């Protein structure tokens, strides 16, 4: 998968990694959505942006896109590159909230283990716990970290 990307960069230049599509998304967004850790590492190695928001109303960053599909390895690469785990999109959704919105319990547990702030709320006042409950994953997510309700412990 990396060879075609390298061929495009050879043909078009490194600037292509800083380009945006018609909806304002970067190549890093697409690599994260697809779970392509090798391509993401290459983008990072080429010093291209991996933490810029989309230029649209939602303003999601690549970490949000990785959370949509539950790509733990991609999120790990982004965190190692210095991406902030709690940066919200324009609707106030953090990476943990996005993971819960899409029912990605394993990723939610990983994010909690990495220190994602559980008390953050989106523009509607909903926390990750609200979203987990709405998706029917409340029990799984609440007990993912150390056996008891991590949400209840952090809210005290």
C-alpha positions in Angstrom: 0.0 0.0 0.0 2.9 2.4 0.7 4.5 2.0 -2.7 1.7 3.7 -4.7 1.7 6.6 -2.2 5.5 7.0 -2.6 5.0 6.9 -6.4 2.4 9.7 -6.2 4.8 11.8 -4.0 7.7 11.1 -6.5 5.5 12.3 -9.3 3.7 15.2 -7.7 6.1 16.3 -4.9 5.9 16.4 -1.2 3.4 19.2 -1.3 0.7 16.6 -2.1 0.8 15.5 1.5 -0.2 19.0 2.6 -3.0 19.2 0.0 -6.7 19.0 0.8 -9.6 17.4 -1.1 -12.7 19.3 -2.2 -14.2 18.9 1.3 -11.0 20.1 3.1 -9.6 16.8 4.2 -5.9 16.0 4.3 -4.2 12.7 3.2 -3.8 12.1 7.0 -7.5 12.1 7.4 -8.0 9.4 4.8 -5.0 7.3 6.1 -6.6 7.4 9.6 -10.1 6.5 8.4 -8.8 3.5 6.5 -6.5 2.3 9.3 -3.3 2.6 7.3 -0.6 2.9 9.9 2.2 2.4 7.5 1.0 5.3 5.3 0.4 7.4 8.4 3.9 6.8 9.7 5.2 7.8 6.2 3.2 11.0 6.3 4.7 11.8 9.8 8.2 10.9 8.5 7.7 13.4 5.7 6.7 16.1 8.3 3.3 16.5 6.8 0.4 17.6 9.0 -1.4 14.9 11.0 -3.4 17.1 13.4 -5.1 19.7 11.3 -8.9 20.0 11.2 -10.9 19.5 8.1 -11.9 22.7 6.5 -15.7 22.1 6.8 -18.4 22.7 9.4 -17.5 19.7 11.6 -13.7 20.4 11.7 -12.7 16.9 12.6 -9.1 16.0 12.9 -7.4 12.8 11.7 -7.7 11.3 15.2 -11.5 11.7 15.1 -11.5 9.8 11.8 -9.5 7.0 13.2 -12.0 6.7 16.1 -14.9 6.4 13.7 -13.7 3.0 12.7 -12.0 2.0 16.0 -8.4 2.0 14.7 -6.5 1.6 17.9 -3.1 1.2 16.1 -3.7 4.4 14.2 -4.7 6.4 17.3 -1.5 5.0 19.0 0.7 6.3 16.1 -1.0 9.7 16.3 -0.5 9.9 20.1 3.1 9.0 19.7 3.5 11.8 17.2 2.2 14.3 19.8 -1.5 14.6 18.8 -3.6 15.8 21.7 -6.0 13.0 22.8 -8.7 15.5 24.0 -8.8 18.0 21.1 -12.5 18.5 20.2 -14.0 19.0 16.8 -16.3 22.0 16.1 -19.2 20.1 17.8 -17.1 19.6 20.9 -16.5 15.9 20.3 -13.2 14.5 21.7 -11.7 11.3 20.4 -13.3 9.4 23.3 -16.7 10.9 22.5 -16.4 9.9 18.9 -15.3 6.3 19.8 -18.4 6.1 22.0 -20.7 7.6 19.3 -19.6 4.7 17.0 -19.7 2.0 19.7 -16.0 1.3 19.6 -15.6 -0.1 23.1 -12.0 -1.4 22.7 -10.8 2.0 21.5 -12.7 3.8 24.3 -10.9 1.6 26.8 -7.6 2.3 25.2 -8.3 6.1 25.2 -9.3 6.0 28.8 -6.1 4.1 29.6 -4.1 6.8 27.8 -5.8 9.5 30.0 -8.6 10.8 27.8 -10.7 13.1 29.9 -14.1 11.5 30.6 -15.9 14.6 31.8 -15.6 16.5 28.5 -19.0 17.4 26.9 -20.0 18.0 23.3 -22.0 21.1 22.2 -25.2 19.4 23.3 -23.8 18.7 26.8 -23.3 15.0 26.3 -20.3 13.1 27.7 -18.8 9.9 26.3 -20.9 8.0 28.9 -24.1 9.5 27.5 -23.1 8.3 24.1 -22.1 4.9 25.3 -25.4 4.5 27.1 -27.3 5.7 23.9 -25.4 3.1 21.9 -26.1 0.3 24.4 -22.4 0.0 25.3 -22.5 1.6 28.8 -21.8 -1.5 30.7 -18.9 -2.5 28.4 -17.3 0.9 28.5 -17.8 1.6 32.2 -16.1 -1.6 33.1 -13.4 -1.5 30.4 -10.9 0.2 32.7 -10.1 -1.6 36.0 -13.3 -3.5 36.5 -15.5 -0.7 38.0 -17.1 2.4 36.6 -14.3 4.6 35.5 -16.8 7.3 34.6 -18.2 7.4 38.1 -14.8 7.6 39.7 -13.6 10.5 37.6 -16.8 12.5 38.1 -16.5 12.6 41.9 
